[in-house]
Amino acid sequence: MITVEAARTLVQQSIQPLGTEQLPIAEAFGRITAEAIHAPFALPRFTNAAMDGFAVRWDDIAQASDATPITLTVQEMIAAGSEPTVAISQGCCSAIMTGAPMPQGADTVVPFEQTSGFGSNSVTIFKAPKRQANVRYAGEEVAANELLVENGVALNPAALSVLASFGVAQLKVRRQPRIAIITVGDEVQLPGKPLIGAQIYNCNRFMLDAACRSLGIIPTFIHHAPDNREVLRHSLGMALTMCDMLLTAGGISTGEFDFVQSELTALGINKHFWSIAQKPGKPLYFGTSHEGKAVFALPGNPISAIVCFAAYVVDALALMQGKTLSTSRFTATLAEPFPTDKKRYRFLPGMVWVDRGQLFCKAASKIESHMITSLSGANCLLEAEAAQYDRPAGELITCTMLPWGKVC
């Protein structure tokens, strides 16, 4: 039996980033960059108007006011996307739309609202803005070759918007992990089908599928295997041919029908650990294939399974995608006592929230590993080292966000 810290270290040391692929920008949301991306040109690319109005020489309109308006000759209308055709000479101006290039000689844009308006060969200015007002200068936002997006970050809407602004059409990203999920056991049945005898419904299948999807990864293979060595070995072997990570749930403890570990060994999986000094989730198994495929055999109890997923699988998936691990663990103040275990590191589903700028948390009231309803309303796991006494309210405790959790 190993410690939680040792198990986390072994997982992190055993996972290698997947390869890369080129994707169109329209398909790249949520993917992880495989290279840093720099600006191919400055932004703005040219000096342009920040408002609809008139491009003027400030010296010509410096004294304009309601009492002493100034009238200028309008030389042309410059629309966004078009080029100016004449320079601005003394006593003249050009009507200009937002984003249109500034004409030579102009240094200021007078907003439409401070003039007599468009549609005439002349315009009257009733108020002078500051010199160089309402002008966006070339390169004022981004210099050519400036870093736009770092290597190893998720492409969110803001990043994609920036890249599209520079005409980036293809992106080099980390290949997304292909995940296979196999639930195990004669005792479980799919929802919608009648329960026979002492059967229970298979909640792990849907919980693990949704947990992966909450990380932006859609599993490529989901299957259920009975407590039969031959069928189980075939199912595991088939899954390993089509995935980068295999997740199983059930059949990994020490019961008479727990065949998962022995069948993984028969398939050549190199075991890194089985059995962690934690509660729940003690019988977690982690191994890798010769090709570097990761295998996590999760306990069948639903809370044990999701604890192991959040504490170990999430980090492994991040590393596969080339992410730099920025810990999702943090501390919060206990609003209620936390029931520690005397011998093992303890995880419990719970809730973390903000009150007057401070993080507070509490564990779920149902604390046994088979009590799936303890996840209802939970957004995190609370975790603590083994201790002889419960952790009191008011003390700081470590929390790990669940994949779908948000601080409220």
N, C-alpha and C positions, 0 to 999 in steps of 0.2 A: 504494500500500500504506500502510495506516495502523497506528498503534500499538494495542496492547491497551487502554490507558487511553483513547485517543480513541474506539475502537469502543464501549467500555462507556458512555462519556459520550453518544455519539450515540444509542445505544439508549435510555438513560434520558431524554434530552430529547425523544425522538420518540413515546414511549408516553403515552397519556392514559387515565385511569381510565374504565372502562365505566359504564353507567348503574346504577340501583338497582332493587330489587324487594322486595316484601313476601313473607315466607315464614312459614308456621307454625313454631313453635319446634321441633316434631318433625322438621322437614326442614332445620334451620339448622346442624347440626353441620359444622364446618370452614369455614363461610362467613365472609366478612369484613364486619364491621359498617360501616354507612354513616352512622351517627350515634352520638353518645354516649348512653348510657342511664342515667338517674338513678332513684333509689329513689322509688316513688310514695308510700311510707309508711315509718315507722320499723320496724326489726326488732330484737328481737321486737315484734310489734304490740301486745302486752299483757304485763304481768308474769305469769310462769308458773312452774310447778314444774319443777325440773331433774331430779327423781328421783321414783319412786313412794314415797309415805310419808304423812305427816300435816302439814297446814298448821297452824302453831301461833303463839301469841304467845310470843316467846322468854322474856319475863319470867316466864311460867308454868312453864317447864321448865328454867330456868337452873341449878337445883341438882340436876337428875336425874342419878342414877348407879346402878350395880348395887346399891350399899349403900342408897341412898335413892331408889328409883324413884318416879315421879310419874304418877298416873292422871288422864286427861282424858276428858270426855264427847265422843263423836263425834257431830257434828251432821248430817253428810251425807257422801256419796261424790261427788267431783267427777271425772268422766271427761274425758279429752282430747276437746275439741270441744264440751263443754257449759259452761254458765255457773254460777257459784256462786249459790245462792239465799238464803243467810243470811251475815251478818257473824260473825266469830269474837269471842265474848265471853270474859270471864275464866273460866278453868277448862275451856274447850271447845276443840275443834279440828275439822278436817274431813279425812277421808281424801281423798287427791288422787293423781292419776296424772300421769306425766311429760307436760309440755306443757299441762296444764290450767291455766286462769286462777287466780291466787291470790285467795282470798276477802278481802274487806275486813277489816282488823284483824289479819290474819296477816302475819308478817314473816320467818318461817323455815320450812323443811321438814325434819322429822325423817325420815331414811330408814327404810323399812320394817324393815330388818335390825336397827335399834336399838330396836325396839318389840315388844310382845306380838303384833302382827299385825293383819290385817284381819278383818272378819266379826263384830264385836261393837259394842255401843252405847258401849263405853268402850275405851280403849287405855292401856297402861302404857308409859311412856318410861323406858328404862334408861340412856340416855346423851344428854347435851345437846350438840348441835353448836354451832358459833359462831353468833352473831347474824347473821341474813340469809343463812345457809348454804343452798345448794341452791335458790336462787331466781334466775331469769333476769329481769332488769329490762327493761321496755319501752324500746326504742331503744338498748340497751347495745352492740349489734353494729353497726347501721347507722342513721344519722339520716335522717329524711325529706329527699329531694332530694340525698342523697349520691351521688357517681358510682359506678356499679356496673361498667360496661364502657365502655372508651374507644372512640372512633371509629377504624376502621381496624385492628382486631385480629381474629384468627381465633377463632371461637366453639368452645371446647373443652368437654369434659364439665363442668368446674368452672364455667365461665361460664354454661352452659345451666342448671345446677343452681341457681345464684344467681338467674338471671332467672325461672326457674319458681317459685322461692320468693316472688317478688313478683307472681305472677300474670300475667307477660308471656306473651301467647299468639302475637303476631305480631311479627316483627323486620324492620327495614329493613336490607337487606344489599346488597353490591355484586353485580351480576350476574356469574356465573361465566363465564370466557372459553370460547367455543366454538372448539375446536381441530380443524383438518383436517390430516391427515398424508398425504403422497403420496411414496412411494418411486419411484425412476426407474431404468430400465435393462433392456435385453433380457437381460442376463446373470444376473438373479436369478430364483429360483423359490421358490414357497411350500413350507414344510416339509410333508412327506407326499406330495409329488409327485416323480416321478423326475427326476433331473438329466439334461439332454440336452447332450452335447458338453462345453463348458467352462463350463457354468452353475454358479452357487453359490447357496446358500440365502439367502433374504431375512431377515437378522437385524435390520436397522434398523427394519423395520416394528414388530416386537414390542418392541424395546428402547425406541423412542420412545413407543409406546403405554404401556408400563409406567412409563416415566419420568414421563409426564404423570399417570398414576394415582397414583404415589407422592406427587404434590403435591395429590392430592384432586380432580383434574380428569379426567373421562372424555372422550376425544376423540369428536367427533360424526361424523367422516367419516374413513375410512381407505381408501386406494386405492393401486393400483400402476399406473404408466404406462410404456409402452415408449419406446424411443428413436425416437419419431416425432413430428415437430413438430406436425402437425395434431391428433393424439390427445392429446399433452401439453398443447397450448394449451386444448383442450376440457376436459381434466381439471382444469387449474389454474383456469380460469374458473368451472367448476362448484363447485369447492371454495371459491373466494372468495365465492360467493353465500351460503354457509351457515356461515361462520366469522368469528371475530374475529382469529384468528391462523392463518396457514398455515405448516406446516413441511414442507419437502421434503428428501429425502436422495438425493444422487447427481445427476449431470448438471450440475454447477455449475463445473467446472474449465475447462480450455482444450482439451479433446479434440474430435475431429471430431464426436462424437455428444453433446456437452454443450450441450443446447438450453435449459436452464431459464432462464438469465438473459435471453436474447433473447426468449423467450416471455413472461416476466414484463413486460418492457418493452413488448411488443406489447399486453399487457393493461392498460397504463397505470400500472403500479407505479412509484413514485418511488424510485429507488435511493439509499440513503444511503451505503453502502459495499460494496465487494467486494474482498476480499484484505486480510488482516491479517498483520502481521509476527509470526506466532506459529507454533509447531510443536507438535503437529499442528493442522490446521484452518485453514490459510492461505486457502483459497478461500471462506470463509464470506461469504454475501451477506445483506444486510439492507435491506429497503425497506418502504414503507407505501403503501397505496392512498389515493385521494382521500377515502374515508370514514374513514381512520385505521386500517384493518386492517393488522396487522403481518405481514410475510413474512420468514421466515428460511429461506434455502436452504442446507442443511447439506451438507458434503462426504459422499461415499459411504462412505469408510472408517469403520468403526464407531467406532473410538476418536476419530477426528476429530469425528464427529457428536456423541458424548456429551460431549466436551470443550466443544464450542460450545454445546450445550444447557445444561450446568451453568454455563458462564461468562457466557452472555448471555441465553438464553431464560428461565431461572429468574427473573432480575431483571425481565424484561419482563412475565412472567405476574403477578408480585407487584404491579407498578405498575398493571397493568390492573385489579386487584382493589382498588386504593386503599390498598395496604399502604405503610407507611413502610419504606424499605429499611434494614434493620439488617444490615450486611454479614455474610455467612456466611464471610468470609475471616479467617483468624487465623494465628498463627505457631506452629510446633512445632520441636523440635530434631531434626535429621537423625540417625538411627541409623546410616545408611550414606551414602556420597557420592552426590550428585545429579548426573547427567550433563547439564550445561547445553548449549545450542546457541550457537555462536559468533556467529550473526547474528540469531537470532530469539528472542523470548520463548518459553519452553518450558513446556508442561503435560505431566504424566505421572500416570496413575492410581497410587494408592498406598494406604497404610494409615496411620492415625493412632491412637495408643492412649495410655493413661495408665499411667505407672509411677511409683509413690511420689510421686504428686501432680504429676508433670511430664508435659507432652505430648511424645511422640516420634513420628517418622514415618519412612517410607522409601518409595521409589518401587517399582513393580512391576518384576520382573526382565525381563519382555518389554516392550520400549519402542517397537516400531514401530507405526504407526497402523493397520495392518491386523490386528494381533494381538488379536482380541476377547477371548481368554482372559486378557489382562492385567487385565480388569475383575473376574475371579473373586477374591473376597475383598477387593476395593478398597472403601473407604468415603469416599475423598476424591480430589481432584486436588492434586498438588504443583506449584507454579509458580514460575518464576524468570526474571529478566531475562537477556538475552543476555550471555555472558561468555566470556573466552578459556580459563578454567579451570573444572573441575567444582567444585561446592560441597562442601566437606569435611564429614565426619561431625562432629557437635557444633555445627554452625552452625545458626542459626535460618532457617527457610524459610517462605514463605507457603503456606497450604493453603486449599482450598475444599471444603466437604462436598458429596458427590454427593447428589442429591435423596433417595435412599433410605438414605444413609449414617448410621451412628451411631458415636460414639466408643466404643471398647471398652476 
